[in-house]
């Protein structure tokens, strides 16, 4: 979906882990179909509503949200929301479409959820909207309930980002790519006057005078006349997968690289992650060749000999696979490889990057159920989970 081919090489460790011993052993796990009877058209988001129903929701890039009971024997999905007529998706410009879904922390009471999609009513324009569930059917949303919160003009069709997630603070976080083309030609990654190339943080429970949301007063650039107050972190190219660790509250993001490097970042308030001055920890173009104090290094990077388009996942906090507890699960869309990364919060270094045996598959999305069990999908529409090998 986002790059080209691969060969094999060792994963490369970044500066804060140089000299450290990294455990790269293979885990005794296997990939298995989670719902063998289901196949969903280009599923780019997996989510749960957090309402005690244990349902799973799958977003198709074309603009449909499907819902299922969390039952491996389920044979068909139900349509939760269909706004395909409002959404732009083209196979040859395949980074537009419906790209994000997040349920309000109080969804069980207010029935609100939020989506990110490319609108059909304007060229290359991203919209973040609020919808509400139907009053009569918990498995169907009301398509007429749409309330647009934010509209972002994109210069090109690629690098739309699109991930949505509510933080433990109750605010909505929004990942926006740099606007596309190649090399960040407009310099959006380092420009605080644009929302592009950033992760935003907004309050959906209040409205400022001229907005359908409010900007939290503790956002890092509030009061800076040269910056957009919505920005929480910046210097990002195209985050594909963003999630909060449900135990620690840490925000993880996987940023897709361009020429040579893919990266994993721990997102912090006001952080500048370097794009397009650098790609991961390496100089990009005429950017910087050395570490700079105001730039935050990724915790992990890998070379394009390993894979060429990272798909971010979640930190595992489920109970079925204790050997994965605390590991960040991620994959590469091009090479089809899957890993479990372990990071030591005390030493601030990666201590393990375990490979997980899997046939080469273009993993396009990860998501959690209400119990913290992790599922993932490929671009062919199949849904997978991890299990113990040789059961």
C-alpha angles and dihedrals in degrees: 000000000000110000148348146278137325151207129193129277136143116280109254122231124220130236100279090055100043109131092014121121109249117199106223098169121142117254120233093241135112137209115241137174110266098196106019095188095054133087119170126196110254099326109200101168134042117190145156128218097228089225100119093258094108090219123150125220126204124196119209116209089231092066111270128117115206125197130200138174109254092254122128089214095058109129104192142016130239121229109246097176132359116190096145090132089061095047131083116217127157125177091224093047095040103163094077125075134074103337109160143046131174129169119221112255087240094044093130088064105030103028093220126147134167133224136190118211144153106253124228092213096073133025118264095349127146121210130195111200141176119230132180133218119251115269090226105041126037090200094058131062125211107250090196092059094078116140114183113223104174138007121197123190112221120206093211140015098252134070096038095148101196107179116143127192137163114228127219085260090065094246125126117244119204126193116211124185124226093266099264143251107104134298092017092273094193095049092238095150092068097033114099091186090074129059091221120104091026147098110237129206120202139167111236093184096068135040129220116219095267101028142065088230136032132240111239109243092227094058107125099244101040108132094024105121091202095053139064109247092217092069116108098169134356146182093084127139107199118335109207105184125015126181143160120236101241091214103044102021091232115152114228124194133183112211118201113229130218118214110003117346140062120194147197118212136192103218118224134179111284093357121163109208096191109246123172095011087064143002108233101318096334132095113262119205109311092346128114123305098196136055112275123204096230094053122084117223120225113248090229139018135176134197125246089248084074100041140328109216123036122215112202123219138172142281107261113243099157127116105227096076110036091175087069096050110136095004122129110230119211141149144196118248095208104040093036093224124144128205144181112218123200121202126189109221092198100051092031092227140113110252100179141018106184121192117224117213110248138147110252104278132165097242107201104172145012128200144166134234121222092274093053096256111147128230130180139191138209129218090260090066102251121137122221142184136185122258140171115280120246095013 
